[in-house]
Amino acid sequence: MDFTMEELCFMAIYDIAERSELAATLRNSLTDFDGSELRELAESAAAKLESMTDDEFDALDRIPDFDVEIEGDDGAEE
């Protein structure tokens, strides 16, 4: 199951290690995001979580891979 970067970041906010609990939490949050892009994101992520197994979830790299560049850091060593 492929999650988007946005879905991974959204799930990381909740920091829940159990697939079913995370999916339920996302489903329960839908009323908080009525009619917004966050609602669509929560629905999409919850549906993907519900369609995968616990083993697939455990194997999932749930920490988004950020390639963060610090302002003023041009990569050159001083």
Backbone as JSON Lines, residues from 0, in Angstrom:
{"i":0,"aa":"M","n":[0.85,-1.17,0.0],"ca":[0.0,0.0,0.0],"c":[0.89,1.23,0.0]}
{"i":1,"aa":"D","n":[0.7,2.07,-0.97],"ca":[1.5,3.29,-1.08],"c":[0.77,4.47,-0.46]}
{"i":2,"aa":"F","n":[1.4,5.07,0.53],"ca":[0.87,6.28,1.14],"c":[1.59,7.48,0.55]}
{"i":3,"aa":"T","n":[0.88,8.57,0.41],"ca":[1.51,9.8,-0.06],"c":[2.31,10.42,1.08]}
{"i":4,"aa":"M","n":[3.19,11.32,0.76],"ca":[3.96,12.02,1.79],"c":[3.0,12.75,2.74]}
{"i":5,"aa":"E","n":[1.94,13.32,2.19],"ca":[0.98,14.05,3.01],"c":[0.28,13.1,3.99]}
{"i":6,"aa":"E","n":[-0.08,11.92,3.52],"ca":[-0.73,10.94,4.4],"c":[0.22,10.49,5.5]}
{"i":7,"aa":"L","n":[1.47,10.24,5.16],"ca":[2.45,9.82,6.16],"c":[2.65,10.91,7.21]}
{"i":8,"aa":"C","n":[2.76,12.14,6.77],"ca":[2.92,13.25,7.72],"c":[1.7,13.38,8.61]}
{"i":9,"aa":"F","n":[0.52,13.25,8.02],"ca":[-0.72,13.35,8.78],"c":[-0.81,12.24,9.82]}
{"i":10,"aa":"M","n":[-0.47,11.03,9.44],"ca":[-0.5,9.91,10.38],"c":[0.55,10.08,11.48]}
{"i":11,"aa":"A","n":[1.69,10.65,11.13],"ca":[2.76,10.84,12.1],"c":[2.35,11.8,13.21]}
{"i":12,"aa":"I","n":[1.45,12.71,12.91],"ca":[0.98,13.66,13.92],"c":[0.35,12.91,15.09]}
{"i":13,"aa":"Y","n":[-0.38,11.84,14.78],"ca":[-1.08,11.09,15.81],"c":[-0.16,10.16,16.59]}
{"i":14,"aa":"D","n":[0.95,9.75,16.01],"ca":[1.95,8.92,16.69],"c":[1.32,7.71,17.37]}
{"i":15,"aa":"I","n":[0.54,6.96,16.61],"ca":[-0.13,5.76,17.11],"c":[0.48,4.54,16.41]}
{"i":16,"aa":"A","n":[0.93,3.58,17.21],"ca":[1.67,2.44,16.66],"c":[0.78,1.28,16.24]}
{"i":17,"aa":"E","n":[-0.5,1.3,16.56],"ca":[-1.4,0.21,16.19],"c":[-2.25,0.61,15.0]}
{"i":18,"aa":"R","n":[-2.24,-0.21,13.96],"ca":[-2.96,0.09,12.71],"c":[-4.44,0.37,12.95]}
{"i":19,"aa":"S","n":[-5.11,-0.53,13.64],"ca":[-6.56,-0.37,13.84],"c":[-6.88,0.87,14.67]}
{"i":20,"aa":"E","n":[-6.06,1.15,15.67],"ca":[-6.28,2.33,16.51],"c":[-6.05,3.62,15.71]}
{"i":21,"aa":"L","n":[-5.03,3.62,14.87],"ca":[-4.76,4.79,14.04],"c":[-5.89,5.02,13.05]}
{"i":22,"aa":"A","n":[-6.36,3.95,12.4],"ca":[-7.47,4.08,11.45],"c":[-8.72,4.61,12.15]}
{"i":23,"aa":"A","n":[-9.02,4.08,13.35],"ca":[-10.19,4.54,14.11],"c":[-10.05,6.0,14.51]}
{"i":24,"aa":"T","n":[-8.86,6.39,14.91],"ca":[-8.62,7.78,15.3],"c":[-8.82,8.71,14.11]}
{"i":25,"aa":"L","n":[-8.31,8.3,12.95],"ca":[-8.5,9.11,11.75],"c":[-9.98,9.21,11.39]}
{"i":26,"aa":"R","n":[-10.7,8.1,11.47],"ca":[-12.14,8.1,11.18],"c":[-12.89,9.01,12.17]}
{"i":27,"aa":"N","n":[-12.51,8.95,13.44],"ca":[-13.16,9.78,14.46],"c":[-12.86,11.26,14.29]}
{"i":28,"aa":"S","n":[-11.76,11.58,13.63],"ca":[-11.37,12.98,13.44],"c":[-12.09,13.62,12.26]}
{"i":29,"aa":"L","n":[-12.81,12.83,11.47],"ca":[-13.43,13.36,10.25],"c":[-14.37,14.53,10.53]}
{"i":30,"aa":"T","n":[-15.08,14.49,11.64],"ca":[-16.01,15.58,11.94],"c":[-15.26,16.88,12.23]}
{"i":31,"aa":"D","n":[-14.02,16.77,12.66],"ca":[-13.22,17.97,12.92],"c":[-12.77,18.66,11.64]}
{"i":32,"aa":"F","n":[-12.79,17.94,10.53],"ca":[-12.28,18.45,9.27],"c":[-13.36,18.54,8.2]}
{"i":33,"aa":"D","n":[-14.58,18.78,8.59],"ca":[-15.71,18.77,7.66],"c":[-15.46,19.66,6.44]}
{"i":34,"aa":"G","n":[-15.51,19.03,5.26],"ca":[-15.41,19.76,4.0],"c":[-14.03,20.3,3.68]}
{"i":35,"aa":"S","n":[-13.02,19.8,4.31],"ca":[-11.68,20.34,4.05],"c":[-10.78,19.3,3.4]}
{"i":36,"aa":"E","n":[-9.63,19.77,2.96],"ca":[-8.63,18.87,2.39],"c":[-8.13,17.89,3.45]}
{"i":37,"aa":"L","n":[-8.1,18.33,4.71],"ca":[-7.67,17.43,5.78],"c":[-8.63,16.27,5.94]}
{"i":38,"aa":"R","n":[-9.92,16.51,5.71],"ca":[-10.9,15.43,5.78],"c":[-10.61,14.39,4.7]}
{"i":39,"aa":"E","n":[-10.35,14.84,3.49],"ca":[-10.02,13.93,2.39],"c":[-8.76,13.14,2.71]}
{"i":40,"aa":"L","n":[-7.79,13.8,3.29],"ca":[-6.53,13.16,3.67],"c":[-6.78,12.09,4.74]}
{"i":41,"aa":"A","n":[-7.57,12.42,5.74],"ca":[-7.89,11.47,6.81],"c":[-8.67,10.28,6.26]}
{"i":42,"aa":"E","n":[-9.63,10.53,5.39],"ca":[-10.42,9.45,4.79],"c":[-9.53,8.52,3.96]}
{"i":43,"aa":"S","n":[-8.67,9.1,3.16],"ca":[-7.79,8.33,2.3],"c":[-6.83,7.47,3.12]}
{"i":44,"aa":"A","n":[-6.2,8.06,4.11],"ca":[-5.25,7.33,4.94],"c":[-5.96,6.23,5.73]}
{"i":45,"aa":"A","n":[-7.13,6.52,6.28],"ca":[-7.88,5.52,7.05],"c":[-8.28,4.34,6.16]}
{"i":46,"aa":"A","n":[-8.73,4.63,4.94],"ca":[-9.12,3.56,4.02],"c":[-7.93,2.66,3.7]}
{"i":47,"aa":"K","n":[-6.78,3.25,3.48],"ca":[-5.58,2.46,3.18],"c":[-5.19,1.62,4.39]}
{"i":48,"aa":"L","n":[-5.27,2.21,5.59],"ca":[-4.94,1.46,6.8],"c":[-5.88,0.28,7.0]}
{"i":49,"aa":"E","n":[-7.16,0.49,6.72],"ca":[-8.16,-0.55,6.91],"c":[-8.02,-1.68,5.89]}
{"i":50,"aa":"S","n":[-7.4,-1.39,4.76],"ca":[-7.27,-2.42,3.72],"c":[-5.96,-3.19,3.82]}
{"i":51,"aa":"M","n":[-5.1,-2.84,4.77],"ca":[-3.83,-3.55,4.9],"c":[-3.85,-4.42,6.16]}
{"i":52,"aa":"T","n":[-2.91,-5.34,6.23],"ca":[-2.79,-6.2,7.4],"c":[-1.91,-5.54,8.45]}
{"i":53,"aa":"D","n":[-1.96,-6.07,9.66],"ca":[-1.09,-5.57,10.72],"c":[0.38,-5.77,10.37]}
{"i":54,"aa":"D","n":[0.69,-6.89,9.72],"ca":[2.08,-7.14,9.32],"c":[2.56,-6.12,8.29]}
{"i":55,"aa":"E","n":[1.69,-5.8,7.33],"ca":[2.05,-4.77,6.34],"c":[2.25,-3.42,7.01]}
{"i":56,"aa":"F","n":[1.4,-3.11,7.98],"ca":[1.52,-1.86,8.71],"c":[2.83,-1.81,9.5]}
{"i":57,"aa":"D","n":[3.14,-2.92,10.17],"ca":[4.38,-2.98,10.95],"c":[5.62,-2.82,10.08]}
{"i":58,"aa":"A","n":[5.53,-3.27,8.82],"ca":[6.67,-3.16,7.9],"c":[6.75,-1.78,7.24]}
{"i":59,"aa":"L","n":[5.71,-0.99,7.4],"ca":[5.65,0.32,6.77],"c":[6.6,1.31,7.45]}
{"i":60,"aa":"D","n":[7.36,2.01,6.67],"ca":[8.22,3.07,7.2],"c":[7.33,4.3,7.4]}
{"i":61,"aa":"R","n":[6.85,4.48,8.64],"ca":[5.88,5.53,8.93],"c":[6.5,6.88,9.22]}
{"i":62,"aa":"I","n":[7.8,6.96,9.22],"ca":[8.46,8.24,9.44],"c":[8.74,8.85,8.07]}
{"i":63,"aa":"P","n":[8.1,9.98,7.77],"ca":[8.34,10.6,6.46],"c":[9.83,10.9,6.26]}
{"i":64,"aa":"D","n":[10.28,10.69,5.05],"ca":[11.68,10.93,4.7],"c":[11.8,12.36,4.19]}
{"i":65,"aa":"F","n":[12.13,13.25,5.11],"ca":[12.26,14.66,4.75],"c":[13.67,14.93,4.26]}
{"i":66,"aa":"D","n":[13.76,15.65,3.19],"ca":[15.05,16.12,2.7],"c":[15.06,17.61,2.97]}
{"i":67,"aa":"V","n":[15.37,17.94,4.21],"ca":[15.26,19.32,4.66],"c":[16.57,20.05,4.41]}
{"i":68,"aa":"E","n":[16.46,21.21,3.81],"ca":[17.62,22.05,3.59],"c":[17.48,23.26,4.5]}
{"i":69,"aa":"I","n":[18.46,23.46,5.36],"ca":[18.43,24.59,6.27],"c":[18.82,25.85,5.53]}
{"i":70,"aa":"E","n":[18.05,26.91,5.78],"ca":[18.31,28.18,5.08],"c":[19.74,28.61,5.34]}
{"i":71,"aa":"G","n":[20.42,28.96,4.3],"ca":[21.8,29.41,4.39],"c":[22.81,28.27,4.36]}
{"i":72,"aa":"D","n":[22.32,27.04,4.31],"ca":[23.21,25.88,4.27],"c":[23.34,25.45,2.82]}
{"i":73,"aa":"D","n":[24.48,25.76,2.23],"ca":[24.68,25.42,0.82],"c":[25.41,24.09,0.66]}
{"i":74,"aa":"G","n":[25.6,23.39,1.8],"ca":[26.24,22.09,1.75],"c":[27.75,22.15,1.8]}
{"i":75,"aa":"A","n":[28.31,23.34,1.72],"ca":[29.77,23.48,1.75],"c":[30.25,23.45,3.19]}
{"i":76,"aa":"E","n":[31.34,22.71,3.42],"ca":[31.92,22.66,4.77],"c":[32.86,23.82,4.93]}
{"i":77,"aa":"E","n":[32.89,24.31,6.14],"ca":[33.78,25.46,6.41],"c":[35.08,25.01,6.97]}
